[in-house]
Amino acid sequence: MSRIADRIQQVRRQRFVGRTAETALFRAALTTESPLFSAIFVHGAGGVGKTALLRVWGEIAEAAGAVAVRVDAQSVEPSPVAFLSALGASLELEQGDSPIDALTRGPRHVLLLDTYDSLAPIDEWVRERFLPELPGTALVVIASRNPPSPEWTSDPGWRESLRSVPLRNLSPAQARSYLRVEKVPETLHDQVLAATHGHPLALSLLVDVIRQHDQDHRAITEVDLRDTPDVVRVLLERIIAAVPSPRHRRALEVCAHTRVTTEEILRAVLGGDDAGELFSWLRRLSFVEEGETGVSPHELARDVIDADLQWRDQASYTAMHRKVRRHVLGHIRHDAGRAQQQAVADLVFLQRVHPPIRAFMDWSSHGRHYPDALAPGDREALLDMTQRWQGPESAELVAYWLDR
């Protein structure tokens, strides 16, 4: 007789797409008697699919004859005693039995540690005391928002025994596969991808919105995060962990609104003398990346945070936008060369909030290109492109000016 759990598991499996390379790595470790590494450290922003991946890997392990043991650290006090107690509960041990001894007995074990960020206070104990006691055949999978700490990668032993796996958003092809499974109309695929950037949680939430409209016989023709504040709220809860203070929240909102954030712009927009502290905090967030000229959030996190403030407090949003714009215009007036070009790019990026302008810009690639002089072969390419999209009359005008 089938169980409700079997039906739930089947639906989850049908809706799991992508992660082919990551799963191949896991299978390779699982099918080798003496694996080349002992632990896989999966890391990525909240809602990117770490828990779903661990769930699938657990099923693969069970199908291969191993025992999958999952511990969600989110509900575990960060202490060795509490962790071992939670592990013992997952192993269904009697009070007083040793979890390490249980992992040593019987078939091969795969230990799946989810939400590892919660165990940060005992990271050294896990790395130096707990994991080394496990049998050599055990495979450990750790899922965290943040990548492994430097102590993992600076240790020669762990450097050879650990595989760090960054989990990104789904590719456009993978996201479209998911939307087809969910029976989302093809006419909405491009809009859903543009709104979610392939973020798995965002995809599933927008699919729920579309399905609800279908049930109410109100077909959706456009998809925009700014039209779904309930989706934004859930995404904020998952993408952003606890924010230390209102000042940190404001710094996060500035970071989401600007193309690149620096201490300087935080100081200009927020005032005060804590810009350095706020910038250091932004750098540590799992969904914020460092670049050549500053830091910027992942695209979905940026859209969600920006949309939430605009929906929640339009006056504050407008005031922040004006301060950022004033700061950028100051750099355009006073800088030169590459610095001025960067400031112009910053100003253009701010225009993405205006519907008539954002329709003409490919914001996903904005800021990755730079102006340069014509090179050999450019003339033919430009004329061909103009001829194809704007016709012979425009092509003649382009040729006229290219020759001059």
MOSUL-V984672 format. One line per field, one symbol per residue. ss: DSSP state (h for helix, s for strand, l for the rest). A space follows every 10 residues. Layout:
ss->???
//
This chain:
ss->lllhhhhhhh hhhhlllllh hhhhhhhhhh llllllllss sssllllllh hhhhhhhhhh hhhlllssss sshhhllllh hhhhhhhhhh llllllllhh hhhhllllss sssslhhhhh hhhhhhhhhh hhhlllllss sssslllllh hhhhlhhhhh hsssssllll lhhhhhhhhh hllllhhhhh hhhhhhlllh hhhhhhhhhh hhhhhlllll llllhhhlhh hhhhhhhhhl lllllhhhhh hhhhhhhlll slhhhhhhhh llllhhhhhh hhhhlllsss llllssslhh hhhhhhhhhh hhlhhhhhhh hhhhhhhhhh hhhhllhhhh hhhhhhhhhh hhhlhhhhll llllllllll lllllllhhh hhhhhhhhhh lhhhhhhhhh hhll
//
